[in-house]
């Protein structure tokens, strides 16, 4: 290695490193609470962790890489919406250093028998400060873009207005007595509604069980919150889970019952969240409108989100042959 390049030591993560991992994540320029070990490890029984810590010769952490193994493929990270290199705000970890870090990661994984690195880049809407050096480093590694999913995002500093159809639906729901609110006690009722709808439409259940999502909500009460719309009789007719990060409010598990669709409850629910609960965050993200690893775009769902001001954010996955 040239003398002007610092030595990078690649250290496999162990549970002994959990606290310094979490501290680094919280102080980073591009990570969210999903990349803290308290979130990552709730399903550790389903994944073989092979996360890495990159240190300089003085022992300071330069970067982290959340990762798990699946045969000869290493994923960053298969159990998360996004992963990729976690970079610090302070210190000089620039594009040159990130090139060396990714080179070191690829060499480490290759030496340990892996043949493919599947890398989920952290979308820019979650960055506290620009952090796309990894995209350039992936290019230099010869990565191919393996998957792209299209999400719908509102820029909260200058949001686009709801379109006429969404405004009309919102007025209809309000006139019918629909009320939207933060609903911390509503998890059991909403999870039953959500589970029934997913089973009926797709033959699947939520990725998180009720016990898991309540465990995560208890670990991250300021980050994971349920919002519901209830009809005039008090029953939940629509809802969404919101993951609050420093920069973004991200919707997960959006659902409306047949009654909720009849009442047109979702625009009223989202209007309530956007206007009352996003604080000084930069973005509201409705989530992706894709299936089959990006190959299918649900155009009706996309138009519904666009009608409430959402515009495109790409969630990109890259593959590197090791």
N, C-alpha and C positions, 0 to 999 in steps of 0.2 A: 504494500500500500504506500502511496506517495506520502512524503513527510507532512504535506499540508492537509492531509485528511486524517481525521481523528479515528482511532481504533474503535470498532463497534463490536461489543460482546453480546452474543445472542444467548439468552437465558430462558429455558422453559419455565413457564409459570407454575407455581405451586401455591397451595392454600396459605403457606407462610407469607406469601407476598400480597395477600388480599387487601390489607389496609393501604399499603403504598400504591397498589394498583388503583384503588378507589380515589385516593387523594389526587393522583395524576389525572384520572378521568375528569374529576371535578374542576381541576385547574387547566384543562386542555383547551384548545381553540376549536375543536370540532366534535367532541364526544358528548353523549347525553347519558341520562341515568340508565338507559337500556344496556350500556356498556360497563356499568358497575357490577361487581361480582354478585351483589345481592339480587340483581335481576338475572344476570346470565346463568347463575348456578341453580335457579329454582328448578330447572329441568336437566340438571347435570347427569341424572341417571339415563337420559336418552342420547347423550352425546359424549364422545371421547374427546376431552379437552386437550388441545395442543397449542394453547395461546403462548405468545412469546413476549419477552421483555428485552428491550435493547438498551444496553448501558455503555457509557464510555469508561475509560480506564480508571476514573475516579469513583465509579459506582453510580453516577447520576443517571437517571432514566432519560433516554432520548426519545423513546416512542414505545407504544404498546401495539400488539396485534392480537385481537381476539380471534380464536380459531378453534376448529374441531375437525376430527378425522373421520372419513368415510371411505374405507378401503384404501385405494391408492390416491384418493383425492383429499385435499385439505381445503376446508371451507372457512371463509372469514365473513360471517359465521352462519352455519345452516339453520340455527335456531333463532335467528334475529332478523329483523327487517333490513338492517344494514350493519356493516362491520368496517373492516379496513383499518389502516394505520391511524392511531390516535396520536396527535401531535401536540407539543406544548405551546403555550402562549409565550412564555419567556425563554431566553436562551437562543442560541443560533442554530436551530434546526431548520435549515433552508432547503431549497430544491436539490442542492448538491449532496447534502447529508441524507435526504430522503432517498436519493438514488442509491447511496451506499447501504441504507437500512433495508430497502427492498431487495437489493442484491444479496445481502446477508441472509434475509429471510428465505429467499428462493434457494440459496445454497444449502441452508440448514435443512429445509424440507426435502430437497433432493437427496442429501446425504442420509436422510432418515427414511428413504424408501418411497416417498411420494412422487407422483408423476404429473399431477395437475394441481394448481392453486386456483380455486374459484373465489373471486374477490368481490364482495358487495361494497361498493363505494358509499360513503356517507353523503347523502345529498346536501347541496350547499345551504339549503334552508335551515339546517341544524348547526351550521358553523357559527361560532361566536366571532370568529375572525377568519379571513380567507385561508383555506387549507387544502388546496387541490394539487399540491406537489406530487401526491401519490398518483394522480392521473397521468402526469408526465412520466413518472417512473415506470408505470405500467406500460406505457407506449415504448419506452426504452427496453423493456423486457420482452417486447413482441407480443403483448397481450392482445387477444381478440375480444371484441364486445360480444358476449354470449347471450345477454338478455337485457331488454329494456322494458320497464313498466312505466305507464304514464299516470301520474298523479295530478290532482287539481288543487291549486294553491292560491290563496288570497294574500296579496301584499297589504298588510293591515295599516300601513302608513298612508295609503291612498287606495282604499278598496273600491272595486267596481261595484256599482249598484246591482241589486237583484233585478232580474228582468221582469217584464210584465206578468208572465205566467207565475213566477215564484212569488211576486208580490200579491197576486190574486189568490194564490193558494194560502199564503200567510194570513190574509184577511179572512178567508173562509174558515181557517182553523180557529182564529181568535173569536170569530162570531159564534162558532159552535161550542165555545167554552174550553178549548184546549189551553192548558197551562204548562209552560216549560220551566224546569228548575234543576239546580244541582240536587242530586238525589242519592246521598250516601247510603241510605237505608234500603234502596231499591234493587240492590244487586241480585238477591235470590229471585225476585219476581221478573226482573229483566232477563236474567240468564235463562230462565225457563222459556220466556217468549222467544228469545234469540235461538235457543237450541231447537225449539219446535220448528221455527221458520227455516233454519239451515237444513234440518233433517228432511223437511217437506220438499224444499226446492232443490237441494243438491245431494241429499243422502249423507250429509256429514254433520259433525258437531263442532262447536267452537274449538279452536286450537287450545285455548285455556279452559280447564274445568272451572267450575264456580270456586272450588277450594283454592285452586292456583291463583285465580285472579284476586280473590280476597287476601291471600297471602301477600301477593305483590302490592296490592293497595295498602295493606298494613305496613309494608316496608317502605313504600314511597307515597305517603298520603297526600303530599302536595303535588305530586306528579300524575297520579292516576285517579281520575274522577269520573263518575257516572252522571250523565245528564239525561233526563227523561221528559217526555211529553205525556201528560195524563189527560184523559177526557173528563167531561163534567161529572162523571160518577167516581172519578179517582183512580181508574185503572190505567196502567201503562199501555200506551198505544204506539209509542215510538221511543227510540233512544239511541245513544251513542256513548262509547267510552272515549274520553279525551286524555291523551298522553301529553302533559305539559312539559316542555323542555324550556331552556332559557330563551330560545329564539322562536319557538314554534308551538302552536297547539295543534296536535295531530289527532284526527278522528279515527277510531277503530270500532269495529263491530257496530256499524250503522244498521238499524233495522226498524221496520214499521210493520205492524200487524195489518190484516185486512181492514180492520176498523181505522187504524192509523192512516192508511192510504185513502180511505174514504173521507176522513177528516182533513187530509192533506197536511199532516202534522209536521213533517220534517223541515220545511222552510221556516216555520215558526220556531222550531227547536234550534236550528242553526243560527237564526237571527238573534235569538236570546244569548247563545254562547258567544258569538262574535262580538256583540255589543257590550256584554256585561262581564265576561270572564277571561278575556285574553290579555288584560293588563297592557304592558308595554312591549309585548312580543311583536316580532316583525311579520310573522306569517301565521295563517290558519291553513292547514292542509287537510283536505277531505280524504286523502288516500287514493290508492290506485283503482283503475277501472278495468283491470285486465284479468284474464284467466290464461291457463296453459302457458305459463312462463312468458307472458307478453305477446304470444301469438294471436290471442283473441282480445279485441277491444269491445267492451260493452258500450255501444254508442248511446243507448238510452240513458244509462247511468252517467256517462260522461257529460251529456247535455244537461242532465239535472244538476250536476255540480257546477257546470259552466254558467247555468242560469242563476246561480247564487254568487257569481263573481270569480269562480275558480279558473285558473289558467295553468298551463302545463309545467310540471316539474318531472324530470326524468329520474327514475331510480334504476341505476345501471349496475350490471354484473359483468365482470371481466374474467377471462380464463387465461392463465399463463401455463404453457407447457414447460415443465421443469426438467 
